[in-house]
């Protein structure tokens, strides 16, 4: 069956997907999955707790560069996992992989630390669940895809919008049903955040291994504003909101409209609202165009000024000749052109079924059902040998396109992507910047050396 026929047949709808995954899980429900977590902060623990909710899990190791974060994670995991055991802890993920040889590795580190643990986990024989964006630079992503294929590992990316119930409902109820008609323009946007500043730099605290935190990235002195939750404001560690928020809805738009690599990517913007001496060095404004020819996908980021749509501060709007569909993490709204009635849907709230979500206050209740389903899909894929819905290659396309948007903005010119060669056509300067320079202690992986 061709992919388009498979998608449009309804076999892969939300209800059918849940039923297929439930049957696959029930067939091996007594199999305990040995899990290691690398990066025990906010979303690392959240992903692990959702995995524990849907599968028999034994956490065999926790790794983080912050001893306080590790200590908190040990206590919470001991409360959550069925065995009530306190898992061993590590400050270096390589020791966790060597000592424990886990079946599954979850990676919830800052973005600049996604690639090396994922590649090494594949080499160690583990299946991987890695947060988005999968990589800091394009070549890292290429290496991660190569490692997954070479070592025949299942790798799911934390792009759980592909398993978000109300978004799948909107897809089936409106897009597949033809109520939008021909879709030629999509606006993805974020009006989150506001310009701010970090305090002055300090010496890192004793409980934090700052040298390991920075790892392969360009060196940046410790600042108390960075850790634990604001590293995305550092260009050394992230691709800003383009890598954090654009990637989610760009990915789900690609999934819904069956889009692969765009023909051309161009972007403009920068740091427009902060002072020249700011120690926050990611852009606060960006407009990016992902050119698919007959479909134009545009990303608009503005972290200042008035939010033009308070109900949709972060989301995607799909414009068709028969109507307009607004999507967000919490709802969707369809506005028909001409006759017809508006349609609305809200996110699924499962907090009454999973009260521990509320107990763990860091849980995003709107995302919890999607993450649980994403974990079920990951587990079913690793048992069946089929690729998960957010396979590493799909995650690479979405992540790399966002990375290339930043590169286009920084270079001040449009980039024509050659997906066959994995390079920018006719732009050697851009190609030199597809891989960042790693610090001396670390070696940058490539598809050839994984």
ABEGO torsion letter per residue (X at the ends): XBAAAAAAAGAABAAAAAAAAAAAAAAAAABBBBBBBBGABAAAAAAAAAAAAABBBBBABBBBABAAAAAAAAAAAAAABAAGBBBBBBABAAAAAAAAGBABBBBABBAAAAAAAAAAAAAAGBBBBBBOBABABAAAAAAAAAAAAAAGBBBBBBBAAAABAAAAAAAAAAAAAGAAEBBABBBBBBABEBBBBBBBBBBBBAABBAAAAAEABBBBBBBAAAOAAAAAABAAABAEAAAAAAAAAAAAAAAAAGBBBBABBBBBEEBAABBAABABABBABBBBBBBAGABBBBBBBBABEBBABAABABEBBBBBAAEBBBBBAABBBBBBBEBEBBBBBBBBBAAAABAAAAABAABBAAAAAAAAAAAAAAAAAAAAGBBBABBAAAAAAAAAAAAAAAAAAAAGBBBBBBAAAGBBBGBAAAAAAABBBBBAABBBBBAAAX
